[in-house]
Amino acid sequence: MEKQYTELTMELIKALAYGLTDEEAVEDEDMTVEEMKQFRLEYAEEIAERVEELKGAGFID
């Protein structure tokens, strides 16, 4: 199954890459913590890639 990359998906990937916890990430979204945990697993590769991009650009350590 192909993944859906909506604006929300991309924003969540970025937020998680910056280090937001699952609890923090769902505060402004219509998701449960359990759904966010599943999202984190499903998009783990994309989150890791974004972390490396942010590190390379000096935005995070």
C-alpha positions as CSV (number, residue, x, y, z in Angstrom):
1,M,0.0,0.0,0.0
2,E,1.4,3.4,-1.0
3,K,1.7,6.0,1.8
4,Q,-0.3,9.2,1.7
5,Y,1.8,12.4,2.0
6,T,-0.7,15.1,2.9
7,E,0.2,18.5,4.3
8,L,-0.6,17.2,7.8
9,T,1.6,14.1,7.3
10,M,4.5,16.2,6.3
11,E,4.0,18.6,9.3
12,L,3.8,15.7,11.7
13,I,7.0,14.1,10.2
14,K,8.8,17.5,10.7
15,A,7.4,17.9,14.3
16,L,8.5,14.4,15.3
17,A,11.9,14.9,13.7
18,Y,12.3,18.1,15.8
19,G,11.7,15.9,18.9
20,L,8.1,16.4,19.8
21,T,6.7,13.5,21.9
22,D,3.6,11.6,20.8
23,E,1.7,13.4,23.5
24,E,2.8,16.8,22.4
25,A,2.2,16.1,18.7
26,V,-1.5,15.1,19.3
27,E,-2.4,18.2,21.3
28,D,-3.5,20.2,18.3
29,E,-4.5,17.3,16.1
30,D,-7.6,15.1,16.0
31,M,-5.5,12.0,16.9
32,T,-5.0,9.8,19.9
33,V,-1.6,9.0,21.4
34,E,-2.0,5.5,20.2
35,E,-2.7,6.7,16.6
36,M,0.4,8.9,16.8
37,K,2.5,5.9,18.0
38,Q,1.3,4.0,14.9
39,F,2.1,7.0,12.7
40,R,5.6,7.2,14.1
41,L,6.1,3.5,13.3
42,E,4.6,3.8,9.8
43,Y,6.7,6.9,8.9
44,A,9.9,6.0,10.9
45,E,12.1,6.0,7.8
46,E,10.8,9.4,6.7
47,I,11.2,10.8,10.3
48,A,14.8,9.5,10.4
49,E,15.6,11.1,7.0
50,R,14.2,14.4,8.2
51,V,16.3,14.2,11.4
52,E,19.4,13.8,9.3
53,E,18.5,16.7,7.1
54,L,17.9,18.9,10.1
55,K,21.2,17.9,11.7
56,G,23.0,18.6,8.4
57,A,21.5,22.0,8.2
58,G,22.4,22.7,11.9
59,F,18.9,23.0,13.1
60,I,19.2,20.2,15.7
61,D,22.1,18.4,17.4
